[in-house]
Amino acid sequence: MTYFTADYLYAQGQLLEEHYLLVEEGVVQHIAPLRQLQPRAFRDMVAFEDAVIMPGLVNAHTHSSHSLLKGTVGLQHALTPEYVAMAARFAFCQLLRQGVTTVCDFLEVPDPDNRLALEIVQAAQAVGIRLALVKALPGQTSSTAGLEQWMTGLDQLAATAVDKPDLLTLHAGIDKWHPTLLKDSFALAQQWSADRHRRYHYHLTPTHLEREACFADFNTSAVCALDQLGVLDANGVGHHATWLDDEEMTLLSQAGAGLVMTPSTSLSYGEGCPRLVDALTSNIPIALGTGGWVRNNRGSILDEIRLVTLFQMSAFQRQAVLRPQQMLGLATEAAGTVLGLPVGSLAPQEKADFVVLDLNDWSLQPHNKLIHHLAFSIASTAINAVFVGGKRLVDTGELLSVDEQAIMQTIRQTVEQLG
Ligand SMILES: [Zn+2]
């Protein structure tokens, strides 16, 4: 077991002074005041000076396979296993350095033999980030045989990749919706996920054009279509969620279904910002994601917090719409709840994933409003160390698990070869 302490521990929305965090086998045992410790316990203490320990961030939606497509309009033909291997490493290294300890990665391209999925799994294991991999039914699928192939692939992936609850979880997902397959695809995803106590995931009309297509196909909105088919439930998580009307909000709330909002992606499509305040008021479980890297070139969940907050202020024409604790929660414990994983909270039996922040970083000055700064003014330069399962993976801003320079060199070569 190891004890960790710092000037402040940020836990359950509070800054605790003179406290420690006890970690055993990668799991938080408890947080308690230092004065309760026996003197000999300090031999196993890791103490960070001028520092804050806060929960690791959760990026609830990305597409790591697209990460090297920044600045392009999409080069799907380049998504070979070799390319995806480097793209996933690139994405996971960047996320981990930016304090993300859990990532939900949505693989939506055809991958019948699981070669792409396995490359993503191997990349996450090499970097050390906690991965929730969604193997989604590709949007191109239009036949029952395609559905069966997707399910077979999921089963084979679960058998091949070790589905370890501590670092890797596999999830079923649905990309674009096919009118004749919608009910069957959701029913299969529901059942597969229920058998494994997992969430299932689906894209929710990120653009107004897709929303219009949904009305053309189903004669109603996306959430209403799911409700009418009887496949809207608390185990499902809708991703992107740019366009939601009041009726959809009510249905999601009644079903207890989770949402992942991707503000940068929504805005980069030229769409509106997600209705975060309205969704929170409706008690819909919410998490944040960075979305695809073509749309979000920085892949920063801290950016998402700030961006969506500013847009809610603008929408409601008020300065203080969302509290910093609430916004930090969307990228930590609330995200763990949405994904159905024990992450995002420094609490007993939660995974010991945390970030150590440098209190001397300019972005955290002055210290009188520190929780506000953690949510809204923090820069990635403040991230000094990152731990996943109690294991240090970033130290003084550098990755310990992989050779960053070697990865960058290989990425440049990979992209040059592809042209
Ligand atoms: Zn997406």
Residues whose N, C-alpha, C, O or C-beta is under 5 A from the ligand:
A	BS01	ZN	none
